[in-house]
């Protein structure tokens, strides 16, 4: 998997490309840890448009990383998720801390400024 990170203002956008499996998720976890340890509390968008394969061994670890970020009250926005992977994410999210999934980056960015219902 290739992780491309870019910063737009106070938002870090991770573009995930290729294959997500148990071995490649470690790099993603380390990258997220590095970004979060900087103390700036950025908004985070995870763009999955170029993700072509999600191995079953990497799904649990990926969800664990998402839940860790959710528990830090950062509430990442996940965008451009395939239908199949969205079903898996919805099934594995917690009721108290659901994942924020949007069609595209623009919607994800706008969601940060929306007042919670």
WOJO-V740587 format. One line per field, one symbol per residue. ss: DSSP state (H for helix, E for strand, - for the rest). phi: phi as a letter, one per 20 degrees, with the letter a starting at -180 (. if undefined). A space follows every 10 residues. Layout:
ss=???
phi=???
This chain:
ss=-EEEEEEE-- EEEEEEEEEE -HHHHHHHHH HHHHHH---- --EEEEEEEE EEEE-HHHHH HHHHHHHHHH H-----EEE- --HHHHHHHH HH-------E EE--HHHHHH HH-----
phi=.ddddcdcme dddedecndd bgfeffffff ffffffffme lffcddedge febcfffeff fffffffffg felelfddcl efgfffgfff fefeffcfee dcfbfgffff ffeffgf
